[in-house]
Amino acid sequence: MERMPFVDWSSIPAQELGPGVRIRTPFGERIMLSLVEIDAGAVVPSHSHPHEQAGIVLEGQLELTIAGERKVLKAGEAYIITGGAEHSARSIGGPCRALDVFSPVREDYARGVNAFVGRK
């Protein structure tokens, strides 16, 4: 994917991470955005990665579990996940959208690789 100074979300192909979970991931040299769309009841399975991740819920409700602590977040609420922390997510009561930020860039997402294949 070509790096760009302005983001047109509609021009970025969605990657499907699993049933009902899609991301669009523009990035620079050291930072990556990820617009996450989660259908009602869909799950992002438990996983970890070395990248720091921060995000904000844009629409809907997101049940997020980070290092064993679970919380339901509403639009406008944010989270920070340290590198290596086990985490998972699922939408609650309908679809939800969140904006994640990764540092450094997740090379698997940059290459369009489904990072959850083979994960528990």
C-alpha contacts under 8 A as a table, 3 or more apart, distances in Angstrom:
res1	aa1	res2	aa2	distance
1	M	26	P	7.80
1	M	110	A	6.97
1	M	111	R	7.81
3	R	26	P	7.02
3	R	27	F	6.19
3	R	28	G	5.94
4	M	7	V	6.75
4	M	26	P	7.71
4	M	27	F	7.82
4	M	28	G	7.64
7	V	26	P	7.21
8	D	11	S	5.57
8	D	12	I	7.05
9	W	12	I	5.46
9	W	24	R	7.28
10	S	13	P	7.61
12	I	24	R	6.08
12	I	25	T	7.53
12	I	26	P	7.53
13	P	24	R	6.39
14	A	22	R	5.93
14	A	23	I	5.38
14	A	24	R	4.94
15	Q	22	R	5.45
15	Q	23	I	5.28
15	Q	24	R	6.41
15	Q	112	G	6.63
15	Q	114	N	7.60
16	E	19	P	7.34
16	E	20	G	7.61
16	E	21	V	5.81
16	E	22	R	4.44
16	E	23	I	6.58
16	E	114	N	7.24
17	L	21	V	5.52
17	L	22	R	5.83
17	L	23	I	7.33
17	L	44	V	7.90
17	L	114	N	5.52
17	L	115	A	7.01
17	L	116	F	6.43
18	G	21	V	5.40
18	G	22	R	7.51
18	G	44	V	7.46
18	G	116	F	7.38
19	P	42	A	6.76
19	P	43	V	7.87
20	G	37	E	7.86
20	G	38	I	5.70
20	G	39	D	4.94
20	G	40	A	7.85
20	G	42	A	5.36
20	G	43	V	7.65
21	V	36	V	7.18
21	V	37	E	5.80
21	V	38	I	4.66
21	V	39	D	6.52
21	V	42	A	6.67
21	V	43	V	7.31
21	V	44	V	7.06
22	R	36	V	5.81
22	R	37	E	5.21
22	R	38	I	6.60
23	I	34	S	5.96
23	I	35	L	5.37
23	I	36	V	4.57
23	I	37	E	6.31
24	R	33	L	7.90
24	R	34	S	5.43
24	R	35	L	5.20
24	R	36	V	6.88
25	T	32	M	6.53
25	T	33	L	5.41
25	T	34	S	4.43
25	T	35	L	6.60
25	T	109	Y	6.95
25	T	110	A	7.07
26	P	32	M	6.03
26	P	33	L	5.62
26	P	34	S	6.92
26	P	110	A	7.97
27	F	30	R	7.74
27	F	31	I	5.83
27	F	32	M	4.10
27	F	33	L	6.04
27	F	105	V	6.86
27	F	110	A	7.63
28	G	31	I	5.45
28	G	32	M	6.28
28	G	105	V	7.60
29	E	105	V	7.17
30	R	103	S	6.07
30	R	104	P	4.92
30	R	105	V	5.53
31	I	101	V	7.04
31	I	102	F	5.76
31	I	103	S	4.87
31	I	104	P	5.41
31	I	105	V	5.09
32	M	101	V	5.60
32	M	102	F	5.04
32	M	103	S	6.54
32	M	104	P	7.28
32	M	105	V	5.15
32	M	106	R	7.18
33	L	99	L	6.97
33	L	100	D	5.75
33	L	101	V	4.62
33	L	102	F	6.46
34	S	99	L	5.71
34	S	100	D	4.91
34	S	101	V	6.20
34	S	102	F	7.83
35	L	97	R	7.16
35	L	98	A	6.01
35	L	99	L	4.67
35	L	100	D	6.39
36	V	97	R	5.51
36	V	98	A	5.18
36	V	99	L	6.08
36	V	100	D	7.26
37	E	95	P	7.47
37	E	96	C	6.04
37	E	97	R	4.63
37	E	98	A	6.79
38	I	41	G	7.96
38	I	42	A	6.00
38	I	43	V	7.58
38	I	90	R	7.35
38	I	91	S	6.20
38	I	95	P	5.63
38	I	96	C	5.32
38	I	97	R	6.26
39	D	42	A	5.36
39	D	91	S	6.80
39	D	94	G	6.85
39	D	95	P	4.36
39	D	96	C	6.58
40	A	91	S	5.61
40	A	92	I	6.62
40	A	93	G	6.46
40	A	94	G	4.16
40	A	95	P	4.23
40	A	96	C	7.29
41	G	90	R	6.31
41	G	91	S	5.29
41	G	92	I	6.22
41	G	93	G	7.33
41	G	94	G	6.93
41	G	95	P	7.52
42	A	90	R	5.62
42	A	91	S	6.06
43	V	88	S	7.59
43	V	89	A	5.82
43	V	90	R	4.31
43	V	91	S	6.98
44	V	88	S	5.49
44	V	89	A	4.97
44	V	90	R	6.00
45	P	87	H	7.90
45	P	88	S	5.24
45	P	89	A	6.87
45	P	116	F	7.47
45	P	119	R	7.64
45	P	120	K	7.00
46	S	86	E	6.37
46	S	87	H	5.18
46	S	88	S	4.29
46	S	89	A	7.66
46	S	119	R	7.85
46	S	120	K	6.76
47	H	86	E	5.31
47	H	87	H	5.60
47	H	88	S	6.54
47	H	116	F	7.80
47	H	119	R	7.05
47	H	120	K	7.57
48	S	83	G	7.55
48	S	84	G	5.32
48	S	85	A	5.59
48	S	86	E	4.63
48	S	87	H	6.32
49	H	83	G	6.08
49	H	84	G	5.15
49	H	85	A	7.33
49	H	86	E	7.99
50	P	83	G	4.32
50	P	84	G	4.85
51	H	82	T	7.39
51	H	83	G	4.76
51	H	84	G	7.28
51	H	102	F	6.21
51	H	103	S	5.58
51	H	104	P	5.93
51	H	105	V	7.67
51	H	106	R	7.13
52	E	80	I	7.68
52	E	81	I	6.00
52	E	82	T	5.01
52	E	83	G	4.60
52	E	102	F	5.66
52	E	103	S	5.38
52	E	104	P	7.28
53	Q	80	I	5.87
53	Q	81	I	5.04
53	Q	82	T	6.57
53	Q	83	G	7.29
53	Q	100	D	6.59
53	Q	101	V	5.55
53	Q	102	F	4.66
53	Q	103	S	6.75
54	A	78	A	7.41
54	A	79	Y	5.56
54	A	80	I	4.20
54	A	81	I	5.98
54	A	100	D	5.59
54	A	101	V	5.24
54	A	102	F	6.75
55	G	78	A	5.48
55	G	79	Y	5.41
55	G	80	I	6.56
55	G	98	A	6.74
55	G	99	L	5.35
55	G	100	D	4.09
55	G	101	V	5.96
56	I	75	A	7.47
56	I	76	G	6.20
56	I	77	E	5.66
56	I	78	A	4.11
56	I	79	Y	6.44
56	I	98	A	5.58
56	I	99	L	5.49
56	I	100	D	6.69
57	V	60	G	7.37
57	V	61	Q	7.35
57	V	62	L	7.18
57	V	73	L	7.00
57	V	74	K	6.26
57	V	75	A	4.73
57	V	76	G	5.60
57	V	77	E	5.79
57	V	78	A	6.34
57	V	96	C	7.66
57	V	97	R	6.17
57	V	98	A	4.24
57	V	99	L	6.53
58	L	75	A	4.89
58	L	76	G	6.12
58	L	96	C	7.48
58	L	97	R	5.39
58	L	98	A	5.00
58	L	99	L	6.88
59	E	74	K	7.32
59	E	75	A	5.03
59	E	95	P	7.95
59	E	96	C	5.18
59	E	97	R	5.09
59	E	98	A	6.92
60	G	74	K	6.19
60	G	75	A	6.05
60	G	91	S	7.56
60	G	92	I	7.53
60	G	93	G	7.77
60	G	94	G	6.65
60	G	95	P	6.11
60	G	96	C	4.31
60	G	97	R	6.68
61	Q	72	V	6.60
61	Q	73	L	5.58
61	Q	74	K	4.66
61	Q	75	A	6.68
61	Q	91	S	5.91
61	Q	92	I	5.33
61	Q	93	G	7.08
61	Q	94	G	7.55
61	Q	95	P	7.75
61	Q	96	C	5.94
62	L	72	V	5.56
62	L	73	L	5.18
62	L	74	K	6.60
62	L	89	A	6.65
62	L	90	R	5.81
62	L	91	S	4.71
62	L	92	I	5.82
62	L	96	C	6.69
63	E	70	R	6.95
63	E	71	K	5.70
63	E	72	V	4.22
63	E	73	L	6.22
63	E	89	A	5.51
63	E	90	R	5.31
63	E	91	S	6.12
63	E	92	I	6.45
64	L	70	R	5.66
64	L	71	K	5.54
64	L	72	V	6.22
64	L	73	L	7.31
64	L	87	H	7.30
64	L	88	S	5.94
64	L	89	A	4.49
64	L	90	R	6.79
65	T	68	G	5.93
65	T	69	E	5.28
65	T	70	R	4.15
65	T	71	K	6.47
65	T	87	H	5.34
65	T	88	S	5.31
65	T	89	A	6.27
66	I	69	E	5.25
66	I	70	R	6.51
66	I	81	I	7.06
66	I	85	A	6.75
66	I	86	E	6.04
66	I	87	H	4.41
66	I	88	S	6.83
67	A	85	A	5.70
67	A	86	E	5.21
67	A	87	H	6.08
68	G	86	E	7.79
68	G	87	H	7.73
73	L	77	E	5.82
73	L	78	A	7.56
74	K	77	E	5.70
81	I	85	A	6.59
82	T	85	A	5.75
91	S	94	G	6.43
91	S	95	P	6.02
91	S	96	C	5.89
92	I	95	P	7.37
92	I	96	C	7.88
102	F	105	V	5.94
102	F	106	R	6.89
103	S	106	R	7.49
105	V	110	A	7.50
106	R	109	Y	5.46
106	R	110	A	6.25
107	E	110	A	4.81
107	E	111	R	6.06
108	D	111	R	5.23
108	D	112	G	6.21
108	D	113	V	5.08
108	D	114	N	7.31
108	D	115	A	6.48
109	Y	112	G	4.81
109	Y	113	V	5.65
109	Y	114	N	7.28
109	Y	115	A	7.35
110	A	113	V	7.68
114	N	117	V	6.06
116	F	119	R	5.20
